[in-house]
Amino acid sequence: FNTWSHRFVVYDATALFPGVVALVLAGGALVTGVAVRDRRARACLAIAFVGFILSFGPQTPVYTLAYHAFPLMHAVRAASRFAVLVLFGIAALAGFGLASLLPPIERRSTRGHTLARAVVAAAIVFANLEALRAPITYVPFRGIPRIYEVLRTEPDPVVAAELPMYRAPDIARNARYELHSTRYWKPLVNGYSGIVPAAYEARAEALRGFPNDASREALHAAGVTHVIVHLDAFGELPPALNRVEWLVPLATSRNIRIYRLRSR
């Protein structure tokens, strides 16, 4: 991935590059005509074509017609995932393309059968190599910091905000905050989903300058009562953070501080 295939990834959409091996072999099925002659291959080609059209969602009239004709389409959240049908079609056509290459290879020499097997093995190996994702890395779970206990025992209503609040491209990093919230089970303004509301993005932008006045206004507007600050995630914070008049320190650990917002 780091060597070359990252060039085909679009981070604000689903990555659907099928790989060079699959594309070349599927192209072979089209060039040799097997994709048209064989009815099974034609079916795969049709599936890929329909998936391609539907993956554009309501930007095409076809999707709108299908949406009204098939009520189950109303449950589709991300139309771009119809492109999986394109991947399926390419994979199947690649099989037909590979199969069409084997008879000429086998007829070419007395060792043609062995050479054909080698070609099949090479195709399988290279298709997997270019899609290799090993090693899969993990983040060890070391438990939820005990400092969050203070929020569970707070007598007043609690609406928490964990800072920094990540912008849309990095919203998956809020998943850690959601896990932390299971220690105290109170409302949290941070979130993690495939859909990012405009209000979330506006709030995250306003909180980038924490603890300035704009961030204070954004926190009050969201009904936030408590702020959890991850010191190690900030590039720089004012040395006098504990003396900000509208923040009341509640608890401190090595990398985390929890504050209560003063009411106006």
C-alpha positions in Angstrom: 0.0 0.0 0.0 2.7 2.5 1.0 4.8 1.6 -2.1 2.2 2.4 -4.8 -1.5 1.6 -4.3 -2.2 4.5 -1.9 -2.3 6.7 -5.1 -5.7 5.1 -5.9 -7.3 5.8 -2.5 -9.6 8.7 -2.1 -9.9 9.3 1.7 -13.2 11.1 1.6 -14.9 8.2 -0.3 -14.9 4.4 -0.5 -11.6 3.0 -1.9 -12.7 0.8 -4.8 -9.6 0.2 -6.9 -9.8 -3.5 -7.9 -6.1 -4.0 -8.6 -4.0 -4.2 -11.7 -4.1 -8.0 -12.1 -7.9 -8.1 -12.0 -8.2 -5.2 -14.4 -5.8 -6.7 -16.9 -7.5 -10.2 -16.8 -11.0 -8.7 -17.0 -9.8 -6.6 -20.0 -8.6 -9.8 -21.5 -12.1 -11.2 -21.3 -13.4 -8.2 -23.1 -10.7 -8.1 -25.8 -11.1 -11.8 -26.6 -14.9 -11.5 -26.7 -15.5 -14.2 -24.0 -17.3 -11.5 -22.0 -19.9 -11.3 -24.7 -20.0 -14.9 -26.0 -20.4 -16.7 -22.7 -23.8 -16.0 -21.1 -22.4 -16.4 -17.6 -19.7 -13.7 -18.4 -22.4 -11.5 -19.9 -24.4 -11.7 -16.6 -21.3 -10.6 -14.7 -20.7 -7.8 -17.1 -24.3 -6.7 -16.7 -24.0 -6.8 -12.9 -20.9 -4.7 -13.0 -22.6 -2.2 -15.3 -25.7 -1.9 -13.2 -23.6 -1.5 -10.0 -21.5 1.2 -11.7 -24.6 3.2 -12.7 -26.3 2.8 -9.2 -23.1 3.7 -7.4 -23.6 7.4 -8.5 -26.8 7.5 -6.5 -29.4 10.1 -7.3 -27.0 11.9 -9.7 -28.5 9.6 -12.4 -32.2 9.2 -13.3 -31.7 5.4 -13.2 -31.2 5.4 -9.4 -34.3 7.6 -8.9 -36.4 5.2 -10.9 -35.0 2.2 -9.0 -35.6 4.0 -5.7 -39.3 4.4 -6.4 -39.7 1.0 -8.0 -38.0 -1.0 -5.2 -39.0 0.1 -1.6 -36.0 -1.7 -0.1 -33.8 0.9 -1.9 -35.1 3.4 0.7 -32.9 1.7 3.3 -29.6 2.3 1.4 -27.5 4.7 3.3 -24.4 4.9 1.0 -25.2 4.5 -2.7 -21.5 4.4 -3.5 -21.4 0.9 -2.1 -23.2 -0.4 -5.1 -19.7 -0.2 -6.6 -19.0 -3.5 -4.8 -21.0 -5.0 -7.6 -18.5 -3.6 -10.0 -15.7 -5.3 -8.0 -17.6 -8.5 -8.1 -18.1 -8.2 -11.9 -14.4 -7.4 -12.5 -13.4 -10.4 -10.3 -15.6 -12.8 -12.2 -14.6 -11.4 -15.6 -11.0 -11.8 -14.5 -11.6 -15.5 -14.0 -13.1 -15.8 -17.5 -10.1 -13.8 -18.9 -7.6 -16.1 -17.2 -9.5 -19.2 -18.4 -9.4 -17.9 -22.0 -5.6 -17.6 -21.8 -5.0 -21.2 -20.8 -5.9 -23.2 -23.9 -3.5 -21.3 -26.2 -0.7 -21.8 -23.6 -1.4 -25.5 -23.2 -1.3 -26.0 -27.0 1.9 -24.1 -27.5 4.3 -26.9 -26.2 4.5 -30.3 -24.6 4.9 -28.5 -21.3 1.9 -26.3 -21.9 -0.2 -27.8 -19.2 2.6 -27.1 -16.6 3.0 -23.6 -17.9 -0.8 -23.0 -17.7 -0.7 -24.1 -14.1 2.2 -21.7 -13.4 0.3 -18.8 -15.0 -2.8 -19.5 -12.8 -0.6 -19.7 -9.7 1.2 -16.5 -10.6 -2.1 -14.7 -11.1 -3.4 -15.8 -7.7 -0.1 -14.8 -6.0 0.2 -11.4 -7.6 -3.5 -10.6 -7.1 -3.0 -11.2 -3.3 0.4 -9.5 -3.1 -0.9 -6.2 -4.6 -3.8 -6.2 -2.1 -1.6 -7.2 0.9 -2.5 -5.5 4.1 -0.1 -7.3 6.4 1.0 -6.8 9.1 -2.3 -5.8 10.7 -1.5 -3.5 13.5 -3.5 -3.2 16.8 -3.7 -0.6 19.5 -3.5 -2.4 22.9 -6.4 -1.7 25.2 -5.1 -0.6 28.6 -8.4 0.2 30.2 -10.4 3.4 30.6 -8.5 6.0 32.7 -9.9 6.1 36.2 -10.1 9.9 36.1 -13.4 9.6 34.3 -15.0 8.4 37.6 -15.3 12.0 38.6 -17.9 12.5 35.9 -20.0 9.6 37.2 -20.2 11.1 40.7 -20.9 14.7 39.6 -24.2 15.7 41.3 -25.3 18.1 38.5 -26.3 17.2 35.0 -23.3 16.4 32.8 -22.8 17.0 29.1 -19.2 16.3 28.3 -16.9 17.4 25.5 -13.5 15.8 24.9 -10.9 17.9 23.4 -9.4 18.1 20.9 -12.6 17.5 19.0 -11.6 16.0 15.7 -12.6 17.3 12.3 -14.5 15.2 9.8 -11.5 13.6 8.1 -10.3 12.3 11.5 -13.7 11.7 13.1 -12.8 8.0 13.7 -10.5 9.2 16.5 -13.6 10.1 18.5 -14.2 6.4 18.9 -11.8 6.4 21.9 -13.9 9.2 23.5 -17.1 7.2 23.1 -15.4 4.2 24.7 -14.3 6.5 27.6 -17.9 7.6 28.1 -18.9 4.1 29.1 -17.2 4.9 32.4 -19.7 7.6 33.3 -22.7 7.2 30.9 -23.4 10.9 30.3 -24.2 12.7 27.1 -21.2 13.4 24.9 -21.0 15.9 22.1 -18.2 14.0 20.3 -19.3 11.4 17.9 -18.2 8.9 15.3 -20.3 7.9 12.3 -20.1 7.6 8.5 -22.3 10.7 8.3 -21.0 14.0 9.7 -23.6 16.7 10.3 -22.7 20.2 9.3 -23.4 21.3 13.0 -20.6 18.9 14.1 -18.1 20.3 11.7 -18.9 23.9 12.7 -18.5 23.0 16.4 -15.2 21.2 15.8 -13.9 24.3 14.0 -15.0 26.6 16.8 -13.3 24.5 19.4 -9.9 24.5 17.6 -9.0 27.7 19.4 -9.8 26.3 22.9 -9.7 28.0 25.4 -10.5 31.2 23.6 -13.8 33.1 23.7 -15.1 31.5 20.5 -14.7 28.0 22.0 -16.4 29.1 25.2 -19.4 30.3 23.2 -19.5 27.0 21.2 -19.4 24.9 24.4 -22.2 26.9 26.0 -24.3 26.8 22.8 -24.0 23.0 22.8 -25.0 22.7 26.4 -21.7 21.4 27.5 -21.1 21.4 31.3 -17.8 19.6 31.5 -14.6 19.5 29.4 -12.1 16.7 29.2 -8.7 18.0 27.9 -6.1 15.6 26.5 -2.9 17.4 27.0 -0.8 15.0 24.9 -3.0 15.5 21.9 -2.6 19.3 21.8 0.4 20.9 20.1 0.3 23.8 22.6 -2.0 25.0 25.3 -1.7 28.2 27.3 0.5 27.6 30.4 -2.2 29.4 32.5 -5.0 27.1 31.4 -5.9 26.4 35.0 -6.4 30.1 35.5 -9.0 30.5 32.8 -11.9 32.1 34.7 -14.7 30.1 33.1 -13.1 26.7 33.7 -13.2 25.1 37.2 -10.6 22.3 37.6 -12.1 19.0 38.8 -9.5 16.3 38.3 -6.0 16.0 36.9 -3.9 13.0 35.7 -0.7 12.8 33.8 -2.2 13.6 30.4 -5.9 14.4 31.1 -7.6 17.3 32.9 -11.3 17.6 33.6 -13.0 21.0 34.0 -16.4 22.2 34.9 -17.7 25.2 32.9 -18.9 28.1 35.0 -22.5 29.0 34.3 -23.0 32.4 32.9 
